[in-house]
Every structure is written in structure tokens, then in C-alpha cells.
Amino acid sequence: MNKFPKNFLWGASSSAYQFEGAINQGGKVPSIMDKFDERKNYPKGITGFKVATDHYNHWKEDVALMAEMGFKSYRFSISWPRIIKNIKGDVNPEGIKFYNDLIDELIKYNIEPVVTIFHFDTPTFIEEIGGLDSNQFSNIFELYAKVLFENYGSKVKYWLTINELNMFAFVGQVIGVISEKSKASKWQIMHNLNVAQAKVIRLCKKMLPNVKIGPAPNISSVYANSNKPEDHLAKLNFDQIRNWIFLDIVCRGEYGTWFKNFLKKIKEEIIITKEEEEILKDSKPDFIAFNYYSTMTVEYVSAQDIKKTLDNKIDQHSGLVIPGVGKTVKNKNLPKTDYGWEIDYVGFRNTLREVYDRYQLPIMITENGIGAKEVLTKDEKIHDNYRIEYYQKHIKAMSEAISDGVEMIGYMPWSAIDLVSTHEGVSKRYGFVYVNRDEFDEKDMKRIRKDSFFWYKELIERNGENI
Ligand code: BGP
């Protein structure tokens, strides 16, 4: 019982713009993230992404650390603006070489590369065609993906389409992924991304029939705050809006009836062409990858009352309010991280069960983890027992989901090495390896193994047994 499969992909994750830095090196063109910290609503006192934790100049050392931990896989994203130079689609050879070298180095250590095609860092040249608002977005995205498939298709067996397409739609402004110039509704942006995702899945199947590709949304069980029937209804509706519409469209090829009616009710329209309908039907994934941090608890509030009850912290896990449907509330049964995210390992098992029951596809976890403020001890150590405890409980919950019957391929928590948070700076640390820099003092970027590094290494050696 509770056995992890023999070839289980133990590893960890990162994303290009949060890890690489080097925004002006190697022929990279600007991305929407390069100047995120110069926007009016960017929180004060925290760094942006210009230098990040300088993986671009430390990649060999970083891969060696992953190999030392015994990683079987590493999930990272390719930076679109490092690969493509302009709207015409001209390719940057230096960018191609950077990821070729990285992939070769991983393979040298028998680490399976798991590649996210697009993780938030839209090149600014996309604005020339109207950015994510435009129905041309999917064509430009497809051209970029083609370059990746041509260059890395023989070496990369696992591809992920778009990171957290659902968070793009819901908290895009907070995590900086939506341009300030954008005018389209969140639902139209969601749809444009869904079409882009479908086109790339279809292209992948055509060009690389032997590799596997899947989506990577942020999914979590939703609880009703009470046993009031209205709260249960809010839960069912939030399930749809937060989770299922994003997986239904990619796994079943269409938006469900509830969602179509909901759009009519709120007088929102998404423009879907006949051609898009066909593409969406014709592009099914091989597996589901998802990111899991926390569950969501909701209650019903009427459309009239909703303004009075707004929670002012809006991010990936709180502050979601949908008029006439309900709003997120705190779950008093759950402890929280330093940054206020609820910790729910039983919820992890529940979420795995729900996703598997609904779609019956193998599952890969591409993010899970705890963000914490950490300070080096005098002898340069990080005693992160809270992280060990967090992972121990989540991995145990995952092993229980396996004995419940869920088919799991891999676990790649966030993050391999410290990097910069989407909107809370570099002090919100997630890695197994500490990087010696502060918000504005870049110091020496020295890599230092945390206590969790040694714990995870041992866990991988035992293939998660006796967790
Ligand atoms: C997910 C994103 C990641 C990552 C993580 C932690 O939503 O896919 O890019 O950053 O959350 O979130 P944060 O950086 O906001 O702490």
C-alpha cells in the first residue's frame, strides 16, 4: 500500500522570469515582467525580476545541486522572449542554445526535463497585435511552440502548455501577467488562452506523436463554509469557476452548460468562432498537471451584499468574489503560512481524488510548497523544519491518494532553489537551496543547502517509502 511507482518523477519546479534574471543578456527581448516593479500598483519595498536569483549565470551549479538531491525530473519554463525576437517570429540562436545546454546537462544526470512552454512572461512585442486580448494571440503562440518542438522535441518527453491559465484570468492584474493596456474581459482572455493551449496540444500531437503534453492550472478542492444549502450551492459554483471550466475545456473540448448559462446571466459574452470550436474538440491532453497550495472555502452572499463583505487581500488563494455566486472566506480549521496561505494536506488528497474521478487521466503535481521568511544562522544554515513538515504531510497525503486509486506520475514542488515570488519579493522563499541575496542587496548569490535539501534527498533515495 501507499507505494510510489518505480519511475515516479521526484523533482522540483521553477519558472524562467522568477529564476533566471539576466533580462538583458543572451539576446533576450523585453517581457511584460521586466518592468513589473515599475508599475503604479506594485507593492513597495520588494524587488522585481531583473536579476532574480541569477540562474542564467548559475545554471550548471544549480543543476549539479538538483542532481545531488537525486532529482528524477526538473520542471522549468522556457522564456518566450529569450527564444523569439519579434512579432515576425525571428529566432534568437543564443536563447535556443541556452535551453539546449540546460536540457543536455539535465539529461547527463538522468534528470527528466519537464518543460512549461509559457509561464507568465509574455514578450512585449505581443502588444503589437493587441496582446492577450487578441484572437491572433494563439497564432503567435503556436509559432513559438513550433520552434520549441523543432529544437527540443527529440529530448523533452513531458511538455506543459500554459502555467495557471485560471490564475491568468482571475488574478492576472495582481500577479502582473495582464498588460495595463488590456481592455478585454477576463473571460475573453481566458478563452484566447484556451484556444492557444488547444492549438499547441494539436501541434504537439502532429509533430511529436511520442511525447506527452498536458495543461498546468492551479486546482484545489472548494469547501462550503457551513452546511447551509446556499453555501453548498456557492461551493458547486466555485468548483466550476475556479477549477472545472479550465479542465473541462481541455479534457472534454467544451465549456460546460452551467458556465455557458452563467455567462448569459452576467451578460458577458465570449466570442468563439466555429474554427475555434473544432480546434478545442480536437486537442486532448495525455495527463493533467496541476499546482496545489491550498484549498478554498466559500460562502454565499447575495449580489447586493457582496460589496460590503469584500476581503481586501486578493491573490491566488483569497479575495475571489463573484457577484451572485459567493466569496472566499477564511477556514478556521487550517493553519497558515507566514504569508497567510492556508495549509491543507488532507485537502491535497481530496483534490487529487476529485480531479482523478472527474477526468481519469494520470496526474503530475507541478507546484506545491511553503513560502517563508528565512535568515541564515551564523554558521550559514537554514533550519526549515516547517518546510520538512509541510512536505512530509503533503507527500503522505499523496501516497494515500495513490492507495485510493489515483494514478500519479510525479511530484515537482515549488521551488527547487530560492527565486522571486510573483508579487511578494525574494524574501518569500520556497527553495530547498537558499540563495544569498536580499530584496535590494544582490550580495554574492551563494547557493546554500537548507535542512530540507538533505531530507528530500533521503526521501527520493527511498522512493517515498515509510513517509
Ligand atoms: C503560482 C505560480 C508560481 C509561483 C507560486 C507561488 O501561482 O505558478 O509562479 O510563484 O504560485 O506564488 P507566489 O510567488 O505568489 O508566492
Boltz pocket constraint, residues with backbone or C-beta under 6 A from the ligand:
constraints:
  - pocket:
      binder: B
      contacts: [[A, 15], [A, 18], [A, 163], [A, 164], [A, 167], [A, 218], [A, 291], [A, 316], [A, 367], [A, 371], [A, 414], [A, 420], [A, 421], [A, 422], [A, 423], [A, 424], [A, 428]]
      max_distance: 6.0
